[in-house]
Amino acid sequence: MMSDIYCSECDEDLASGHDPDCSLHATPETYKLTLCDGAEGQSIYLDDHRIAGPKPWGGGTVVKTWIVRAKDLKSAIERA
């Protein structure tokens, strides 16, 4: 069974025999980053809070979800 939630470290589906020793899982501080597709376009959610793109009025579909380390997210924001 595929979970459609991907590890940002190794990009493997977490339900498909993902390596539990992957370094991503060594830290408790992780966030869920989700790409959604709606009638108005695509949007990005961080732990179920929309941070970019239009609100998917009338519903939408999840394109892909990743689990991201807090330190990687912070680093990306600081470089932006």
BELBELHU-V478843 format. One record per residue. N is the residue number from 0. RES is the residue in one letter. SS is DSSP state (~ for helix, > for strand, _ for the rest). PHI is phi as a letter, one per 40 degrees, with the letter a starting at -180 (999 if undefined). Layout:
n: [N & N]
res: [RES & RES]
ss: [SS & SS]
phi: [PHI & PHI]
This chain:
n: [0 & 1 & 2 & 3 & 4 & 5 & 6 & 7 & 8 & 9 & 10 & 11 & 12 & 13 & 14 & 15 & 16 & 17 & 18 & 19 & 20 & 21 & 22 & 23 & 24 & 25 & 26 & 27 & 28 & 29 & 30 & 31 & 32 & 33 & 34 & 35 & 36 & 37 & 38 & 39 & 40 & 41 & 42 & 43 & 44 & 45 & 46 & 47 & 48 & 49 & 50 & 51 & 52 & 53 & 54 & 55 & 56 & 57 & 58 & 59 & 60 & 61 & 62 & 63 & 64 & 65 & 66 & 67 & 68 & 69 & 70 & 71 & 72 & 73 & 74 & 75 & 76 & 77 & 78 & 79]
res: [M & M & S & D & I & Y & C & S & E & C & D & E & D & L & A & S & G & H & D & P & D & C & S & L & H & A & T & P & E & T & Y & K & L & T & L & C & D & G & A & E & G & Q & S & I & Y & L & D & D & H & R & I & A & G & P & K & P & W & G & G & G & T & V & V & K & T & W & I & V & R & A & K & D & L & K & S & A & I & E & R & A]
ss: [_ & _ & _ & _ & > & > & > & _ & _ & _ & _ & _ & > & _ & _ & _ & _ & _ & _ & _ & _ & _ & ~ & ~ & ~ & ~ & _ & _ & _ & > & > & > & > & > & > & > & > & > & _ & _ & > & > & > & > & > & > & _ & _ & > & > & > & > & > & _ & _ & _ & _ & _ & _ & > & > & > & > & > & > & > & > & > & > & ~ & ~ & ~ & ~ & ~ & ~ & ~ & ~ & ~ & ~ & _]
phi: [999 & c & c & g & b & b & c & c & c & b & f & c & c & c & c & b & g & d & c & c & c & d & c & c & c & c & b & c & c & b & b & c & b & b & b & b & b & b & c & c & h & c & a & b & b & b & f & g & b & c & b & a & g & c & c & c & d & g & g & a & b & c & c & a & b & b & b & b & c & d & c & c & c & c & c & c & c & c & c & c]
